[in-house]
Amino acid sequence: MTNTPRPAEEAGAELHPAEELARLAAGLGAVLDRRRRSGHRGLPRLGAAVLELPPAPLPAAPQAPGRPAPASNSDRGEVTTPRGKTGESAERSAQVPRPAHPAPARETAAGAPAARPERSPAPTASTAPSGTAPSEPSAPAKPAPRRSSDAAALEAALTANLSERHKALFLAKREEVRSAARAARDLGELAERVAACRACRLCEGRTQTVFSDGAATARVMFVGEGPGAEEDRTGVPFVGAAGQLLSGIIEKGMQLSRANDVYIANVVKCRPPENRDPTPQEKAICSAWLDRQIELVDPAVIVPLGSHAAGRLLRSAAGIGRLRGRVHQLDGRKLVPTYHPAYVLRQSGPELAAVKAKVWDDIRLAMAELGL
């Protein structure tokens, strides 16, 4: 007896989805043809010839019984999904996936949830090498060491070029003047000590010391560099041509009395030979007298005139052009540096007008601090 092979479906073998779809379409086409012959019009033709199988069948996911497989769109080479809820969900699933939820924060040893670290900024050339990102925040940079101040530099320069013998002599003389100045109980006693001072060589060419002018109760104090020939002769600071200009600033500009409303002094109390600039050592020794004058007068505002006075009071090596134009602080007092009147008198033409304008700006700063 010959064994007749049974159909695949009877043998339990599974058909390929495309073959199954073709058989279903053929059966449906036959039904539609019978209805068309029975009088139904407008029905589409369906049959195995209509279906175009793909050249290489793609593996398809198992589908529920009765659900049609996606139809092939030969015009665009795409596989379209039937519209409806299933199609919409398929389109949504084809979009860019949402980012995964962040992992829950780890708990600390105490049981409290640890704070979630913030997103680190993108690395820059100054924070990370090109193409890499730091895995951990870098430790804060240590502050740069502070540079030596002008005061320390000036102090070191005072003895830099002195021999050991002259260095010891200089330090001893400066301390001698400091002790004498601190011991003075009032301005009268301080003036007597200044007149007897022979701590530096400036005493050798003086006619007399030049201590001060004005009122000891003044709220504003002007400080110059040192006496000139006329001051050495009279014993009063600022009485020559520069003094006349200063008097005009005080009386015409500030509307104050030179005799009753201001106090005037110098850094050094003896005239340097030929009106030369005092040396750093001469200023360092003699300025102890000035420091004590400031303590005893106790002005609210000090106006240093020129680089020598401003640099000595502010312990700065900067020139007057850099120090002027603003209000400085010194032991609770305001300092408003400006150009020396002698410097103003040496200018001419447009430079004279420009310097005068700057001086007046500085004087107005001082007046504002005085409430004038």
Secondary structure, DSSP 8 states (H G I E B T S, - for coil): -------TTTTT----HHHHHHHHHHHHHHHHHHHHHTT--S-----TTT----SS--------TT-----EETTTTEE---SSHHHHHHHHHHS-----------B-TTSSB-----------TTTS-TT---SS-------------HHHHHHHHHHTTS-HHHHHHHHHHHHHHHHHHHH--SHHHHHHHHHT--SSGGGGG-SS----EE-TT-SEEEEES---HHHHHHS-SS-SHHHHHHHHIIIIIS---TTTTEEEEESSSS--GGG----HHHHHHHHHHHHHHHHHH--SEEEEBSHHHHHHHHT----HHHHTTS-EEETTEEE--B--HHHHHT--HHHHHHHHHHHHHHHHHHHHHHT-
